[in-house]
């Protein structure tokens, strides 16, 4: 692979780093010495692979098949660092959090760009090409030189640097025509840019959703890495007032009569039922309450809500009704994600943190080389998905958290004992972890034929510890 080709498109090097980092994290048992280049090519130096009865050719084939992004050259694997090799630094924490080099598909690319660019510049069209290293924007109005500088700076802060930026104007440019993605289709779980929703969501909803989006854009780096940031700083004021509160996840499963909860707690926080499944029920049917009664409880601050999935999966009429009574009664996905990650960090000191890729790899190696079995299991659980942590939370918000924290570790513990409880632990973890972020008592789902209680007991052991038997 010619180094000159990559130098002509600097951000393509970030994609190569992203690919390589995922490879070394998921194959941490090898000794990876890093990425290097000389005047001609890029190399990945790997050692001790023979102990696993594999060859360099097999490793090269594995990388090319499972990790290399189409259109992006990969490194040549070798076992020796030559004198003329120059080390290539892997991505730091900021670059990982900002998703430098993330191989987005077309929808993800457009969605993330539209989240990052301020509302005053919308609508616009954008096209990025590696073939001629160009980044072309088309706006529906003339931009000033300062506006253009702002656009370029934002793009470079997302890792799109080294491009030739072309700015065009089309006064007839139409507004976005975003198609709602159906349930169980690609992108259905992605948090959609608020600019796509301007024409199909009530004002009451869109205003609060945009506030949530802006919070994430501004605080993302701090959320992943600032040890001084607390979960209460991520919650809106109305969610911090009551100390006696509980959380009930009604997004999928049926729950009890709402009176059972409000008789015990000052504030009941409810995950709003999804409306896009064939068997979905209305909130009023699930909780045995009338609309008038519910809105009065919302007005008094007794009932609050979280909407942790793609906004288009919810009943917009229901959301508009409750927000019209109390504009602060709904916590959207990004603030919930932030509060939940920080609560998990407070509990564990490990899960919920973003690290640079070198630190991630070294952590896995230390755990793997330890004589403590629990640390070896921890390394195996982290290696499965930690390389995609920042991407997963950025795309799915609170919905993405359960696959990256305690549930994965617990599932790996049981897997080492020959038992597969991954699905049960992952689904149960979601509402339990949200309750940590909300500072609320958790009500696991329990019904004839299925219960989350035992899974939640296991997860509580991960987050709160267990008493050692005498």
VEXROZA-206905 format. One line per field, with one value per residue: residue in one letter; x negated, y, z negated of N, C-alpha, C in turn. Coordinates in steps of 0.1 Angstrom, whole numbers. Example, Ala and Ser with C-alpha at 12.3 -4.5 7.8 and 13.67 -1.06 7.14 Angstrom:
REM VEXROZA-206905
residu A;S
n_X -132;-128
n_Y -57;-22
n_Z -78;-71
ca_X -123;-137
ca_Y -45;-11
ca_Z -78;-71
c_X -132;-129
c_Y -33;0
c_Z -78;-79
This chain:
REM VEXROZA-206905
residu X;X;X;X;X;X;X;X;X;X;X;X;X;X;X;X;X;X;X;X;X;X;X;X;X;X;X;X;X;X;X;X;X;X;X;X;X;X;X;X;X;X;X;X;X;X;X;X;X;X;X;X;X;X;X;X;X;X;X;X;X;X;X;X;X;X;X;X;X;X;X;X;X;X;X;X;X;X;X;X;X;X;X;X;X;X;X;X;X;X;X;X;X;X;X;X;X;X;X;X;X;X;X;X;X;X;X;X;X;X;X;X;X;X;X;X;X;X;X;X;X;X;X;X;X;X;X;X;X;X;X;X;X;X;X;X;X;X;X;X;X;X;X;X;X;X;X;X;X;X;X;X;X;X;X;X;X;X;X;X;X;X;X;X;X;X;X;X;X;X;X;X;X;X;X;X;X;X;X;X;X;X;X;X;X;X;X;X;X;X;X;X;X;X;X;X;X;X;X;X;X;X;X;X;X;X;X;X;X;X;X;X;X;X;X;X;X;X;X;X;X;X;X;X;X;X;X;X;X;X;X;X;X;X;X;X;X;X;X;X;X;X;X;X;X;X;X;X;X;X;X;X;X;X;X;X;X;X;X;X;X;X;X;X;X;X;X;X;X;X;X;X;X;X;X;X;X;X;X;X;X;X;X;X;X;X;X;X;X;X;X;X;X;X;X;X;X;X;X;X;X;X;X;X;X;X;X;X;X;X;X;X;X;X;X;X;X;X;X;X;X;X;X;X;X;X;X;X;X;X;X;X;X;X;X;X;X;X;X;X;X;X;X;X;X;X;X;X;X;X;X;X;X;X;X;X;X;X;X;X;X;X;X;X;X;X;X;X;X;X;X;X;X;X;X;X;X;X;X;X;X;X;X;X;X;X;X;X;X;X;X;X;X;X;X;X;X;X;X;X;X;X;X;X;X;X;X;X;X;X;X;X;X;X;X;X;X;X;X;X;X;X;X;X;X;X;X;X;X;X;X;X;X;X;X;X;X;X;X;X;X;X;X;X;X;X;X;X;X;X;X;X;X;X;X;X;X;X;X;X;X;X;X;X;X;X;X;X;X;X
n_X -8;-7;-21;-18;7;25;16;25;51;59;79;86;66;74;96;83;69;90;101;79;76;100;94;71;82;102;86;68;51;29;-4;-5;-24;-20;-11;-30;-50;-69;-88;-73;-51;-25;-26;-16;-27;-30;-33;-40;-21;-23;-21;6;11;13;8;-10;2;28;37;36;56;78;80;84;109;127;123;114;123;142;127;107;73;55;31;-1;-8;-34;-62;-83;-99;-114;-144;-139;-113;-85;-66;-30;-7;20;56;65;83;102;104;115;140;151;155;136;126;146;163;189;221;242;265;259;237;248;267;252;236;256;265;244;240;250;285;291;280;294;318;293;272;248;218;193;162;137;123;115;108;126;150;182;206;239;259;290;288;267;234;214;178;170;190;185;159;167;182;163;145;161;165;139;134;148;132;130;107;83;95;106;127;158;181;214;243;278;307;331;331;346;365;357;365;373;376;395;381;390;400;375;358;328;311;333;331;314;307;323;314;326;333;343;368;385;408;426;431;447;444;439;426;404;389;379;366;345;331;321;304;286;274;259;242;226;216;204;177;169;187;179;153;147;138;149;174;209;237;261;257;263;290;322;336;362;361;344;355;372;365;376;383;393;385;401;402;420;418;420;430;460;473;480;511;511;516;505;479;478;488;468;445;432;426;431;413;415;408;418;443;435;447;447;449;466;482;486;498;518;507;526;542;524;516;540;555;571;569;574;569;542;528;533;518;493;491;489;464;461;458;434;414;394;380;363;356;354;371;392;404;423;456;465;486;493;468;468;491;484;462;472;485;465;435;411;413;404;376;351;333;304;296;304;287;262;264;268;244;226;234;229;202;195;202;186;161;148;164;182;163;144;115;82;71;47;45;68;61;38;49;66;46;32;51;56;31;30;31;56;87;111;104;94;118;131;115;121;148;148;134;151;168;158;144;163;177;180;191;215;230;232;247;271;278;291;302;281;264;265;251;225;216;220;237;225;202;212;225;204;191;210;209;184;189;203;229;255;266;268;288;309;296;288;311;324;306;309;332;325;300;308;323;303;290;311;314;333;356;358;381;381;393;419;437;461;445;423;396;376;363;343;321;316;308;283;270;271;253;229;228;231;218;213;220;195;195;194
n_Y -12;21;48;74;76;75;98;117;120;128;123;98;82;83;66;42;39;36;11;-6;-3;-14;-40;-48;-46;-65;-87;-90;-108;-113;-99;-67;-44;-20;5;14;33;35;50;41;23;12;-5;-31;-42;-73;-98;-130;-146;-171;-188;-192;-209;-198;-180;-152;-147;-157;-140;-115;-120;-123;-97;-82;-92;-89;-64;-43;-14;-10;3;16;13;-13;-21;-38;-68;-76;-90;-76;-47;-24;-4;19;24;44;54;54;73;62;69;95;102;123;122;97;100;120;106;103;91;72;47;56;48;60;73;76;93;117;122;127;149;168;171;183;207;241;252;275;272;254;243;220;205;179;165;141;131;107;102;126;140;158;180;189;214;225;252;270;296;326;324;340;348;343;325;304;297;288;265;248;245;231;207;198;194;171;152;154;165;181;182;195;221;229;254;259;275;273;286;274;251;224;216;191;158;136;101;81;55;21;-2;-26;-22;-11;15;22;25;46;78;104;134;165;184;169;164;185;190;170;167;179;213;215;191;191;213;206;183;192;207;187;174;195;197;173;177;198;189;164;154;159;143;117;116;134;135;150;157;153;131;144;169;164;158;173;201;195;168;164;172;157;133;109;87;66;43;31;9;10;6;-16;-40;-50;-32;-25;-12;23;35;19;26;54;56;49;65;98;108;93;79;72;51;57;39;22;30;18;-9;-40;-50;-29;-10;17;43;49;26;7;16;19;43;75;101;127;123;116;138;157;146;149;177;183;173;147;126;117;114;93;92;72;62;63;92;89;66;68;78;107;125;118;126;153;162;157;173;198;204;202;214;204;177;155;135;132;110;116;131;113;92;103;109;82;69;83;77;49;50;61;40;19;27;21;11;30;50;67;58;64;46;31;29;14;-11;-18;-20;-43;-62;-63;-73;-97;-110;-113;-132;-135;-149;-135;-111;-119;-127;-103;-89;-104;-98;-70;-68;-75;-54;-29;-13;-1;16;45;52;37;48;74;71;58;67;65;40;25;18;-5;-27;-22;-22;-34;-57;-71;-80;-96;-115;-127;-139;-159;-173;-184;-204;-221;-213;-195;-164;-141;-125;-122;-108;-85;-72;-68;-52;-27;-11;-11;2;27;35;39;62;80;82;67;44;10;-8;-40;-59;-82;-111;-136;-163;-149;-131;-104;-103;-120;-117;-90;-90;-102;-83;-61;-71;-67;-39;-29;-46;-76;-93;-110;-145;-162
n_Z 0;9;-8;1;12;-10;-23;-7;-14;-43;-63;-57;-68;-94;-93;-87;-111;-129;-120;-125;-153;-163;-155;-171;-197;-197;-193;-214;-227;-212;-208;-200;-184;-172;-147;-118;-95;-65;-38;-18;-25;-49;-80;-102;-132;-147;-172;-188;-176;-167;-188;-190;-170;-144;-113;-97;-72;-76;-96;-83;-64;-81;-91;-68;-60;-81;-94;-78;-62;-33;-4;-17;-22;-38;-64;-60;-75;-98;-116;-126;-137;-118;-114;-99;-103;-111;-138;-140;-157;-176;-179;-201;-232;-228;-200;-196;-209;-194;-171;-151;-120;-119;-101;-86;-73;-46;-56;-83;-82;-70;-90;-113;-105;-102;-128;-140;-126;-131;-135;-120;-95;-81;-56;-41;-16;-15;-3;-3;10;14;37;51;29;18;2;4;-1;2;-2;-9;-9;-7;-21;-45;-47;-74;-82;-65;-74;-100;-94;-82;-103;-122;-108;-106;-133;-137;-125;-98;-82;-61;-36;-5;-6;8;13;22;36;36;42;45;31;16;-15;-40;-32;-51;-56;-77;-95;-94;-120;-131;-110;-93;-110;-124;-152;-156;-168;-155;-137;-148;-129;-108;-116;-116;-102;-109;-136;-166;-179;-206;-213;-195;-203;-229;-223;-206;-225;-240;-221;-216;-241;-241;-220;-229;-254;-250;-250;-276;-290;-284;-295;-316;-349;-370;-364;-372;-376;-383;-371;-346;-344;-339;-357;-369;-374;-395;-418;-436;-461;-467;-446;-419;-392;-363;-337;-309;-282;-266;-279;-297;-325;-361;-376;-377;-401;-421;-422;-426;-451;-467;-461;-458;-433;-402;-376;-343;-316;-284;-266;-235;-203;-178;-174;-165;-186;-203;-231;-243;-266;-285;-287;-295;-321;-334;-336;-332;-306;-316;-343;-343;-331;-351;-372;-361;-359;-386;-392;-399;-381;-357;-327;-305;-273;-256;-232;-195;-185;-167;-173;-191;-204;-191;-197;-224;-237;-231;-245;-272;-275;-270;-293;-313;-305;-313;-319;-305;-299;-276;-253;-252;-274;-294;-288;-294;-322;-331;-323;-339;-365;-365;-362;-387;-403;-395;-387;-363;-340;-315;-310;-285;-269;-254;-225;-228;-256;-261;-249;-264;-289;-286;-280;-304;-322;-310;-313;-340;-370;-381;-377;-374;-363;-338;-327;-326;-308;-284;-282;-278;-254;-234;-227;-234;-216;-201;-217;-221;-196;-196;-217;-209;-186;-194;-219;-252;-248;-239;-260;-276;-264;-268;-294;-328;-322;-301;-312;-333;-318;-305;-327;-333;-309;-309;-327;-312;-306;-290;-293;-281;-266;-285;-306;-293;-284;-308;-321;-310;-321;-347;-348;-339;-361;-379;-368;-371;-397;-411;-426;-415;-395;-385;-357;-362;-357;-349;-336;-328;-342;-354;-377;-389;-371;-375;-402;-399;-384;-401;-419;-405;-403;-429;-445;-465;-495;-512;-517;-548
ca_X 0;-15;-18;-14;22;31;12;34;64;55;89;87;57;82;104;74;66;102;101;68;79;110;87;62;90;109;76;59;42;16;-12;-5;-34;-14;-11;-42;-51;-82;-86;-64;-39;-21;-27;-11;-36;-24;-42;-35;-9;-26;-16;20;11;18;-3;-8;12;42;40;39;69;88;81;90;123;136;121;110;134;141;121;96;62;51;16;-7;-12;-48;-66;-96;-100;-127;-150;-134;-98;-81;-54;-18;0;35;65;66;97;110;106;125;153;156;157;126;124;157;168;203;229;246;275;252;228;256;274;242;233;268;266;232;241;261;298;292;274;302;313;282;268;234;213;179;156;123;117;108;106;135;162;190;218;248;269;301;285;253;227;203;166;170;199;177;149;174;186;151;140;170;162;125;135;153;122;129;97;75;103;109;141;165;194;223;256;290;318;343;328;358;363;354;377;368;385;395;377;399;394;367;350;315;312;345;327;305;313;324;312;338;336;351;381;392;421;435;433;452;434;436;417;392;381;372;357;334;323;314;294;276;267;250;232;218;210;201;163;169;195;171;140;145;140;155;188;217;250;271;255;269;305;329;339;374;358;336;362;377;356;384;388;391;385;409;400;432;415;424;438;471;470;492;519;502;519;496;466;479;491;455;434;435;425;429;407;420;403;430;445;433;460;445;449;479;490;485;510;517;503;538;546;514;516;554;557;577;561;575;562;527;524;533;506;481;491;485;451;460;454;424;413;382;381;349;353;356;383;402;410;433;468;462;498;491;457;472;501;478;453;480;489;453;424;399;417;398;361;349;323;290;294;305;275;251;266;266;230;219;238;222;188;195;204;176;147;143;174;187;152;137;100;76;70;36;48;77;54;29;58;70;34;29;61;54;19;32;34;69;96;122;98;94;131;133;108;129;161;146;129;162;175;153;139;174;184;183;199;227;237;235;258;283;280;293;305;269;255;265;242;211;212;220;243;216;193;219;228;191;189;218;205;172;194;211;243;256;277;266;300;316;289;287;324;327;297;313;340;318;290;315;327;291;288;322;314;346;358;361;391;379;405;421;450;462;438;410;392;363;358;330;311;313;300;269;265;269;240;219;228;231;210;220;214;187;200;185
ca_Y 0;33;58;86;75;79;112;126;121;126;117;83;76;81;54;31;38;30;-3;-13;-3;-25;-53;-51;-47;-78;-97;-85;-118;-111;-87;-57;-33;-7;9;21;35;40;59;34;16;12;-19;-35;-52;-83;-109;-142;-152;-185;-195;-195;-218;-191;-174;-138;-147;-159;-127;-106;-124;-120;-82;-77;-97;-85;-51;-33;-7;-10;15;21;3;-18;-23;-51;-74;-81;-93;-70;-32;-21;8;30;25;56;50;62;74;58;80;98;101;133;118;86;105;128;96;104;78;62;44;57;46;73;79;80;105;128;125;133;163;177;173;192;221;248;253;286;269;244;230;220;192;177;153;139;122;104;101;138;146;171;181;199;218;233;259;277;311;329;324;350;342;338;314;293;292;280;252;240;242;221;195;193;189;157;144;156;175;178;182;208;224;237;259;263;281;269;292;265;239;220;212;177;149;124;90;74;41;12;-11;-37;-19;-5;29;25;28;57;91;112;148;173;191;160;162;198;190;159;167;191;222;212;180;194;222;199;173;200;211;174;172;205;193;163;182;207;182;150;151;159;131;105;116;144;128;159;158;144;127;155;180;160;158;186;205;189;154;164;178;147;123;97;85;52;42;19;8;5;7;-29;-50;-44;-28;-25;0;34;39;11;33;68;55;47;74;112;109;81;82;61;50;58;28;24;30;13;-24;-44;-52;-18;-5;31;45;49;12;0;20;20;57;83;112;138;120;116;152;163;141;155;191;183;168;133;117;122;104;92;88;69;56;72;99;85;53;72;85;122;131;117;134;167;164;159;185;211;206;205;213;197;164;144;134;125;100;119;134;101;84;110;106;68;66;89;69;37;53;63;27;9;33;16;11;43;59;66;58;63;32;24;26;3;-23;-21;-25;-57;-71;-64;-82;-111;-116;-114;-145;-135;-153;-125;-101;-125;-127;-89;-86;-110;-91;-57;-69;-78;-42;-16;-5;6;22;59;52;31;57;86;68;53;74;57;26;17;16;-18;-36;-18;-21;-45;-69;-78;-87;-107;-125;-134;-148;-171;-180;-192;-216;-229;-208;-183;-156;-127;-117;-119;-98;-73;-66;-64;-41;-14;-3;-10;12;40;39;45;75;88;82;62;29;3;-19;-49;-65;-96;-115;-150;-168;-142;-122;-98;-101;-127;-110;-77;-93;-104;-70;-53;-75;-61;-25;-26;-55;-86;-96;-123;-155;-165
ca_Z 0;11;-18;8;14;-22;-26;2;-20;-57;-71;-54;-77;-106;-91;-89;-126;-135;-117;-132;-168;-165;-154;-182;-209;-196;-192;-224;-232;-205;-212;-189;-187;-167;-133;-114;-81;-59;-27;-8;-29;-63;-85;-115;-138;-156;-177;-195;-170;-164;-200;-187;-158;-132;-105;-93;-61;-82;-103;-72;-58;-91;-92;-55;-58;-92;-100;-68;-55;-18;2;-26;-22;-51;-66;-58;-89;-99;-130;-130;-136;-112;-118;-92;-105;-119;-146;-138;-169;-175;-182;-215;-237;-221;-186;-197;-213;-182;-161;-140;-112;-119;-87;-86;-61;-41;-65;-95;-78;-69;-103;-122;-100;-105;-142;-143;-120;-137;-128;-111;-82;-75;-51;-32;-11;-16;4;-6;19;13;50;53;16;17;-7;11;-7;10;-11;-2;-10;-6;-34;-47;-50;-87;-82;-58;-84;-110;-88;-80;-117;-127;-101;-110;-147;-136;-119;-84;-79;-49;-24;3;-9;18;8;33;32;45;35;47;24;8;-28;-41;-31;-58;-57;-89;-93;-101;-131;-127;-98;-96;-113;-132;-166;-156;-172;-143;-139;-150;-117;-99;-122;-117;-95;-113;-151;-172;-184;-220;-213;-188;-211;-240;-217;-202;-237;-244;-211;-218;-253;-238;-211;-237;-265;-247;-254;-291;-295;-283;-301;-327;-362;-379;-360;-380;-369;-385;-362;-333;-345;-340;-371;-375;-377;-406;-430;-445;-466;-468;-432;-413;-377;-357;-322;-302;-268;-259;-287;-305;-339;-370;-377;-381;-415;-430;-422;-431;-465;-474;-458;-455;-418;-394;-363;-334;-302;-276;-257;-221;-195;-165;-173;-162;-198;-213;-238;-248;-280;-294;-288;-303;-335;-339;-340;-321;-301;-325;-356;-340;-330;-364;-380;-354;-363;-400;-393;-404;-370;-347;-317;-297;-260;-254;-219;-184;-188;-158;-177;-202;-200;-192;-204;-238;-241;-230;-255;-286;-275;-270;-307;-320;-295;-319;-324;-297;-298;-263;-254;-254;-289;-302;-285;-301;-336;-333;-322;-350;-376;-364;-366;-402;-410;-392;-384;-350;-329;-312;-307;-272;-270;-241;-221;-234;-270;-261;-246;-275;-300;-282;-281;-319;-327;-304;-318;-354;-375;-386;-367;-371;-354;-325;-322;-323;-295;-274;-280;-273;-241;-225;-222;-238;-205;-195;-228;-218;-184;-200;-225;-200;-176;-200;-232;-263;-244;-236;-271;-283;-258;-271;-309;-336;-317;-293;-322;-340;-308;-303;-338;-332;-297;-314;-334;-303;-306;-281;-298;-275;-263;-297;-313;-285;-284;-322;-325;-305;-330;-360;-347;-338;-374;-386;-363;-375;-412;-414;-429;-402;-395;-374;-352;-368;-352;-347;-325;-326;-353;-353;-391;-391;-363;-382;-414;-394;-379;-413;-425;-397;-405;-443;-453;-473;-508;-511;-526;-559
c_X -9;-11;-14;1;29;28;21;48;63;66;91;77;65;91;95;71;78;103;91;71;89;103;79;71;97;99;65;49;29;9;-13;-14;-30;-15;-24;-42;-66;-79;-76;-51;-36;-21;-21;-20;-30;-33;-34;-23;-11;-21;-1;22;17;6;0;3;26;46;43;52;80;90;88;105;132;135;118;122;132;137;110;85;59;36;12;-12;-26;-51;-78;-94;-114;-131;-144;-118;-96;-67;-42;-10;15;43;65;81;106;114;116;139;159;157;148;125;135;162;183;209;235;256;268;243;237;263;264;238;244;270;255;234;252;273;298;287;283;313;301;280;253;230;198;173;141;116;109;106;114;146;170;203;226;259;279;300;270;247;216;190;165;179;192;167;155;177;174;145;148;166;148;125;141;144;121;120;89;82;103;124;147;178;202;236;267;302;331;341;340;354;361;367;373;379;384;391;386;392;387;360;338;317;325;342;318;313;312;322;325;343;344;365;390;406;431;436;438;441;430;426;403;383;373;362;344;325;315;302;283;268;256;238;222;210;204;187;163;176;187;158;138;148;148;170;197;230;260;269;261;284;310;334;351;371;348;343;366;367;363;390;385;391;392;407;412;430;420;434;449;467;482;499;510;504;510;483;467;483;479;444;440;436;423;424;409;414;416;431;441;446;459;445;464;488;490;498;507;513;515;543;537;515;530;557;563;567;562;568;547;522;524;521;494;480;486;471;450;456;445;421;398;386;367;346;355;370;395;409;421;445;467;474;497;480;461;482;494;469;460;484;476;441;412;402;411;383;358;336;309;287;295;292;263;252;264;251;222;222;231;207;186;195;192;162;141;153;179;176;148;122;94;73;58;38;58;70;45;37;62;58;31;39;59;41;19;34;48;79;107;116;97;107;135;127;116;142;159;142;140;168;169;148;150;182;189;193;214;236;241;247;271;287;282;296;292;261;254;255;228;207;213;227;234;206;200;222;216;188;197;214;193;176;203;226;244;269;275;278;307;309;289;300;328;319;302;321;333;307;296;319;315;289;299;322;327;347;363;371;388;392;407;436;450;455;424;408;378;356;344;318;307;305;285;263;262;256;228;217;226;223;219;213;207;193;190;182
c_Y 12;43;71;87;80;94;122;128;118;120;102;76;74;68;41;28;31;15;-11;-14;-13;-39;-57;-53;-61;-90;-94;-95;-118;-99;-78;-46;-20;-6;17;24;38;49;54;29;17;-3;-20;-46;-60;-94;-119;-148;-167;-194;-199;-204;-211;-185;-159;-137;-148;-146;-116;-108;-120;-105;-77;-81;-91;-71;-40;-27;-7;3;21;10;-1;-19;-37;-56;-80;-83;-85;-54;-29;-7;20;32;37;52;60;61;69;70;82;99;111;128;106;91;113;119;99;91;68;59;44;52;60;80;84;93;117;132;132;147;172;180;184;206;228;250;264;283;259;250;231;206;191;164;153;128;120;104;114;146;159;169;193;202;227;239;266;292;313;329;334;342;336;325;302;287;284;266;243;236;231;207;189;188;175;148;145;167;171;178;195;210;233;241;264;268;277;275;284;252;235;216;197;169;135;114;83;59;32;3;-22;-35;-11;10;32;29;40;70;100;127;156;180;182;160;175;198;178;157;180;200;219;201;185;203;215;189;180;204;199;172;182;202;183;168;191;199;168;146;150;147;119;105;125;137;137;161;148;141;138;166;177;159;172;188;197;174;153;168;168;136;109;94;71;53;29;20;2;5;-5;-37;-43;-42;-28;-12;11;38;31;18;47;67;53;57;88;114;96;85;70;62;48;46;31;22;23;-2;-28;-46;-41;-14;10;32;43;35;5;3;22;33;65;95;123;136;121;130;160;159;147;169;192;178;154;123;124;110;104;87;84;63;67;78;94;72;56;78;100;129;130;126;149;171;166;171;198;214;209;203;206;183;152;146;126;117;104;123;122;92;90;107;91;64;71;81;56;39;54;50;18;14;29;17;26;53;56;67;59;49;24;20;14;-10;-27;-26;-40;-66;-73;-74;-96;-118;-117;-129;-146;-138;-142;-114;-106;-124;-112;-85;-91;-102;-77;-58;-70;-65;-29;-7;3;14;36;60;47;41;70;83;65;59;63;42;18;13;2;-28;-33;-19;-34;-58;-77;-86;-98;-118;-134;-143;-161;-180;-189;-204;-224;-225;-196;-175;-142;-119;-113;-108;-85;-65;-61;-53;-28;-5;-1;1;26;44;44;59;85;89;77;47;22;-8;-28;-55;-79;-99;-130;-154;-161;-132;-117;-98;-108;-121;-97;-79;-95;-91;-61;-58;-69;-46;-21;-35;-65;-89;-110;-132;-159;-180
c_Z 0;0;-11;10;2;-26;-18;-4;-35;-65;-68;-63;-91;-105;-93;-104;-133;-133;-125;-147;-171;-164;-166;-195;-208;-195;-202;-229;-224;-211;-200;-193;-180;-152;-130;-99;-77;-47;-17;-13;-44;-67;-99;-121;-148;-160;-185;-189;-167;-176;-198;-174;-146;-125;-102;-81;-66;-90;-93;-66;-68;-91;-79;-54;-69;-97;-90;-62;-40;-13;-5;-26;-36;-52;-62;-72;-88;-114;-135;-128;-131;-116;-111;-94;-114;-125;-142;-151;-166;-180;-197;-219;-230;-207;-186;-200;-202;-170;-148;-133;-113;-105;-87;-73;-57;-50;-78;-93;-78;-82;-112;-118;-104;-119;-146;-138;-126;-129;-118;-97;-75;-66;-42;-27;-12;-9;2;3;16;26;54;40;14;7;-2;3;3;0;-3;-4;-9;-20;-34;-49;-64;-89;-76;-68;-95;-106;-87;-94;-123;-121;-105;-125;-148;-129;-104;-80;-67;-36;-17;1;2;12;20;27;42;37;36;39;15;-6;-28;-39;-37;-59;-70;-87;-101;-111;-125;-113;-102;-99;-122;-146;-167;-160;-160;-146;-139;-137;-107;-104;-122;-112;-100;-128;-156;-178;-198;-221;-207;-196;-222;-234;-212;-213;-241;-234;-213;-230;-249;-229;-219;-247;-262;-252;-269;-296;-295;-291;-313;-341;-372;-376;-368;-372;-371;-376;-348;-333;-345;-354;-377;-379;-389;-419;-440;-448;-467;-455;-428;-398;-373;-342;-316;-287;-260;-267;-294;-319;-348;-369;-383;-396;-425;-432;-429;-446;-473;-472;-455;-440;-412;-380;-354;-320;-293;-267;-242;-214;-182;-163;-171;-174;-208;-218;-241;-262;-289;-297;-297;-318;-341;-345;-329;-317;-311;-338;-354;-339;-343;-373;-374;-359;-378;-402;-398;-394;-360;-338;-311;-284;-255;-240;-208;-186;-179;-162;-188;-196;-202;-199;-219;-243;-241;-241;-269;-286;-275;-285;-315;-310;-300;-324;-316;-296;-285;-264;-257;-268;-297;-300;-294;-316;-340;-333;-334;-363;-376;-367;-381;-409;-407;-390;-371;-339;-328;-309;-292;-275;-255;-238;-227;-248;-270;-259;-258;-287;-298;-284;-296;-325;-322;-310;-333;-358;-381;-375;-364;-362;-340;-319;-318;-310;-283;-271;-274;-258;-230;-219;-225;-227;-198;-205;-224;-206;-188;-208;-217;-191;-183;-214;-243;-259;-242;-248;-276;-277;-262;-285;-316;-331;-309;-302;-329;-330;-305;-314;-337;-320;-301;-322;-325;-302;-298;-286;-292;-273;-275;-305;-306;-286;-298;-327;-321;-315;-343;-359;-345;-352;-382;-381;-368;-391;-417;-418;-417;-404;-383;-370;-358;-364;-350;-335;-323;-337;-351;-367;-393;-384;-370;-395;-410;-391;-391;-420;-418;-401;-420;-451;-460;-486;-507;-521;-536;-559
